[in-house]
């Protein structure tokens, strides 16, 4: 078990990533290479896309224009609303301010963010494992179809993925270095991320629950730990609170971020045709809710109806939960790449991710910054819904663990040639699945029909 024996301490790996001299020049060269390799396909998509905003993107685009024209967040009737998170419309508005109402400019900036995400993956994997693992993880991310394609859409995923990985980077630094500055940046990044996608709002508590005193050090003073927690929580609340106060002024109710939670949760348990997620539910219950003038009270009504539905339909809810799990881990992408295409890069990484989970289990506490986003997002998907688009922001961490699984294979085969043959075969097999996407999808559907899940 050569790979396990070569398990360096956190401090040694961290030092290796920052060593001076020739190794530093090598790392800088790798970073530049990763950025360029990642940027080229994303720029190609960004510059050649002619797609107009659709669905959610239309709303974000409209809100951005309203912000620039001084109308703020208003609905179709001109009333102030909290239906969506504010960060992405403000991001679009800032781009429009400098470049005009130019979708191509947005896509180019998102392509740059996408390339920076790949660089961040290298840093995080390099700090938690080693440089080789970091390079493999970054290279996989560079050519991940979903992470490339998302640059094209006027949707929150690209910005949110960047903000989340920035937060995880500071969480990792804090667990390794213990510096109050890391906690401030962590709280700030999580706050902006929450204002981009509100499902992450409980993640700070999730971090505190699972990291405990490891957030400060192995044997911290109680006062130091309490002050560290307060700094993180205060930084997070300070970032989110202006929008929460605005919502109080608009609705005269406590709305931390958005007022659509009720419809979102109800639609996740009563999906279209009992199996299609990502669509707003439309039935007698939602029709009743539309008669309620206040969007906050409407949301509260739908939450109560959801709880009632769960209580009255346990078997149907169980089926829906199984579908959520399958959708969350599905290699078929009907939202980003589109048309239910098989995502060959995700399919390639997934078995190595599973291997990586088993081989790094003893280091689980040390690797919490990598595992927590995956676990949290998966658990939230059971309340909301799972899909490739919902999973996308945590794919960087799946890739990092997957890269460690690849390195495990390389180090534990008697001959590296055999390991490379296995890895190459796995990649080519998934590439074949991509070309046979339709046939594979039909086969999977038939299996699900026989299991009474479709």
Buried (B, 14 or more C-beta within 10 A) or exposed (E): EEBEEEBEEBEEBBEBBEEEEEEEEEBEEBBEBBBEBBBEBBBEBBEEBEEEBEEBBEBBBBBBBBBBEEEBBBBEEEEBBBBBBBBBBBBBBBBBEEBEEEBEBBBBBBBBBBBBBBBBBBBBBBBBBBBBBBBBBBBBBBBBBBBBBBBBBBBBBBBBBBBBBBBBBBBBBBBBEBEBEBBBBBBBBBBBBBBBBBBBBBBBEBBBEBBEBBBBBEEBEEEBBEBBBEBBBEBBBEBBEEBBEBBEEBBEBEBBBBBBBBBBBBBBBBBEEEEEBBEEBEEEBBEEBEEBEEBBBBBBBBBEBBEEBBEEBEEBBEBBBEBBEBBBBBBBBBBBBEEBBBBBBBBBBBEBBEBBBEBBEEBEEBBBBBBBBBBBBBEBBBBBBBBBBBBBBBBBBBBBBBBBBBBBBBBEBEEEEEBEEBBEEBBEEBBEBBEEBEEBBEEBBEEBEEEEBB
